[in-house]
């Protein structure tokens, strides 16, 4: 049973590390990840790249273009990218 607990611990740690790397990459690219809804990323540009979580363990990098509605969803991982200050950015309206 100790091996199973150790395996779960290692897997949990790896997932947390991949998530931290993904968030760091998004922040360095000028994107903000909303901690309340981790599948929503706020971006400063209407053109964004998504490769899922964890680099090589995610999905192929795809470039997405937002339309007039101010958001776009990734077809692989369903992550939603919202243009900061755009029509779909309702963060201030909810506050």
C-alpha positions, 0 to 999 in steps of 0.5 A, a space after each residue: 500500500 505504501 507504493 500506491 500512496 507514493 505513486 499518488 503523491 508523485 503524480 499529484 506533485 507532477 500535476 501541480 508542477 505542470 500547472 505552475 509551469 503553465 501559469 508561469 508561461 501564461 503570465 510571462 506572455 501577458 495573460 492572466 489566469 483567473 484563480 476562481 475559474 482556472 479554465 479562463 485566461 485573460 489576454 491582452 491580445 486578440 491572438 493567443 496560443 494554447 498548448 494545454 497544461 504541461 507543455 509536451 503533456 498538453 496538446 499541440 500548440 494552436 493559435 486562436 483568434 478572437 472575434 468581435 465577441 472578445 473571446 475564443 475557446 480552445 478546441 482541444 482543452 476548452 480553455 476560454 481566452 477572454 480579451 482584457 477590457 473586451 466585451 466578454 470581460 465581465 470581471 468589473 461588472 460582477 464586482 
